[in-house]
């Protein structure tokens, strides 16, 4: 994988007109004159004409220790200035880490140079005519949709400061009534049905006769109703978001819906038992 990335890097260097793009990959990744020459070429392509650094005129393919250290320090300062390294890191200039890590750093620098060329040279810029055409089409569609929304809004009176107290009061009353029904039903189930169905290893509902199916239908109805309460809660939360109240306490409607959700969990468990029993009874009848 890293070798393929290195081939791609050298291909990009060739496109960027780096004169020694075909140098051995090892010489570009590990400490040496070839690596320093490449980094210097890339860095000054990024710095441009207003570079605060002076390009050194290094000659030959070999350096003594002092020259090499000076060149490494110079490149490390440029890398830090460009934001490629968080500090003046001479080890990063010489090459540090695994083969893959060295390739990744070089890929990053080459990609930066490539991107800067696309920005500075009109001939390198991609053709955006098609993108501009699509943008124009989407802009027209958006304008059309906005106009439709405005037309719909003009047909209905909307007051963002409307008081929802009356609606909330009615909703609270209905939910309280429903919650009382659910609690009564759960009481009957807990005291009568649940103990009876658990007295035997395989509970049967034949003792209830046709009422068993009606009981199951009632449970299904409750299940759908309670499931939809989640949507109701989300809608209420959205409406309440515009309220000026800064209280962190949940509203009475939210509390009631929370209680109903608890009832839903209980009913789901009970429904699974009843469904199994009814299915078994119908199988025996057949």
N, C-alpha and C positions, 0 to 999 in steps of 0.2 A: 504493500500500500504506500509506504513512504517513498519507495523508489519511483512509483508512478507519479506521485506528487512532485518529486524532484525533476522528473522529465517534463512535467507541465510547467514548473518554474523556469526551466531552461528554455522552453518554447516561448514563454512570455518575455524572457530576457532578449531573445532573438527578435521578437516583434518590437520590443522597445529599443532595438538597435544597440544593445550592449555589445561592444566589439569582441568580448571573450565569452560569449554565451555558451560556447561548446567546450569550455574548460571542464576537466574531470569533476564530477559531482563531489568527490571527497575533498578536493582542494577548495571548493566553495563553502563547505560545511565545517571544516576544521581550521585551526589557527595557521596562518601563513599569508604570504604576500597576495596570493590570488583572492583569498577571502577579503582581506583589507581593501584591495583594489575595487572589488565588487561593492562592498558596503559604502565606500567613499563615493562611488559613482551614483549609487541609489540615493544616498543621503543628499547629495547636492542637486539631484533632480527634484527632490522634495523641497529643498530650501529655496530654489529659484534664484532670480537675479539679486534679490535683496538679502542675501545670506549674511548673517552677522559673523560667519566663520570664513576664514581664508582657506582656499583649497591648496593643500600642500603639493609641491611638485616632487613627488617621490620618483626616483629613477631606479631602474634595474629590477631584477627578480629576487634579490636577496637584501636583507637588512641586518645591520649589527644589532646587538641587544638594545642599546640606547635608542637607536632609530625606531626599532620595533615598538618599544615601550612608549615612546613619544607618539607614534602613529596610533597605537591602541587607545591611549588616553584621549587624543584628539577626537577619534571616532566615538568614544564613549560619551564625551561631552555633547557631541552633536545628537547622538541617540537619545540622550536625556532631554535635550532641548526640544526635540521633535515629539517627545512623549512616548517613544517606543519602549524605553526603560524608565522605571520610576526613580532611578538614581544614576549617578555616573558609574556604570557597571562594566568594568573592563573584561570581566569573565564572559559576559554575554557577547562582547565583540569577538573574543577569541573562539567562542563556541562552547556552550555548556549544556550538559544533560545528555539524554539519549539521542540516537540518530533521528528519531521521530520528532523530538523537541527542537532539534537544530533546524530540521526541515520546516517545521511549523513557524518558527521565528522568521526564517528567510522568506517563506510564503507570504507572511503578513506584510513585510516590507515591500516586496515586489508588487503585491496587490495595491498597496498605498500609492506606489509610483504609477501603476497602471491607471488607477482611479484619477489621479491628478492629471494625467495625460488626456483622459477623456474629457475632463472639465476644461482644460486649457486649449485643446486642439479641436476645432469644429469638425475636422475630417474624421476624428475618432468617436465623435458622439453618435449614439444610436439614433435611429430614425424614430421619432416620437409622433409622427403625423397620425399614425393609426390610433395611438393612445389619446391624442388630442381629439380625434374624431369621436371616440367612445366617450370621452369626458363630456363633449358637447351633447351627445345623445342622452347621457344620464342626467345632465343638467336640465335639459328640456323636460325629461320625464319627472324630475324632482319638482320643477316649476309647475307642471300640470297637476301633480299630486297635492302640492301646497295650495293651489287654486281650488281643488276639489274640497280640501279640508276647510278652507275659508268659506266656501259656499255652504257646506254642511253646518258650520258653526253659526252662520248668519240665520239659519232656519230655526235654531234652538237658542233659547235664552240660557245663558250660563253665568252664574255668579260665583266666582271663586271664593267669596267670603260667605257663602250661604251657610246657614246654621243647620247642621244635620242632627240636632238634638232630638227633634220629633221622630225622624226616621230611626235613629238609634234606640229611642224608647220603644217603638213598635217592634223592632227587631229583638230587643232584649226580652220583651213580653212573650213573643213567639218561641224564642229559644228556651226560656224558662219553662214554659208549658211543655215543650217537647222533652226537655231534660227530666221533668217530673215523670213523664210517661215512660221514658227509658229506665229511670230508677225503679219505678214500680214493676216494670217488666223484669228487670234484673233481680229484684227481690223475689218475685214469683219463681223465676228460673232457679235462683240459688237455693231457695227453701224447698221447692217441690220437684222440679224437673231434674236438676243436677244430681241430687242424692239418689233419685230413682234410677237414672241411667247409669250410675256408677255402682249400683248394688251387685251387678252381675259383670262377669268378664266381658261378655259381648252384649252391650245394651241393645234393647229392641224398643221400637216405638209403636208396635201394633196395638198396645193398650190405649193409645190415643186415637186410633182410627183415622178417619179423614182429617181430623184436626191436626195431625202431624204435618201433612202437606201444607195446610194453611199456616201452621207455625213456621215452617221453612220459608214460605213466601213472605211472611211478615219480617223474618230476619233479613231476607234479601233486600226488601224495601228499606229497612233501617240501615243496612250496609251502604246502599247507594246514597241515602240521605246524609249519613254521617261522613261519607267520603267527600261529598260536595261541600261540606262545611270548611274544609281546608281552603277551597277557592274563595269561600265567603270571607274567611279570615284575612286572606291576602288582599281582597278588595277593600275590606274595612281598614286594613293597615295603610293602604294607598290613600284612602280618603282622609284618614286621620293624620297623614304626613303633613297636610297643609294647615293643620290646626295650630293655633298660637300657644297651646298649652305646652309647658316645658316639663310636665310631670313625667317621671320615669316609671310610675306605677302602671301596670297593665289595666286597660279599661274593663268594665264589667262584661262587655261583649266578648273580649278576648278570653276572659276567665271562663265564661260559659262554654265557648268553643273548645277550650282546653279540656274542660270536664267531658264534653261530648267526645273528644278524641280518645279519652281514657275509656269511655263506654264503648267506643268502636273497637278498641283492642280486645276488650272482654267479649264483645259480641262475635268478633272474628273467631276466637277460640271456641265459643259455644257453637257457632255455625258449623265448624268443621266436624264436631261430634254429631250434630243433628244430620248433616249431609251424609255422613258415613252410615248412620243408622237407617235413614230413609232409603238409601241406595241398597242396603242389605235387605230391607223389608221388601222392596220392589223386586229384588232378585229372587227371593224365596217365593213370592206370589207367582212369578212366571214359571 
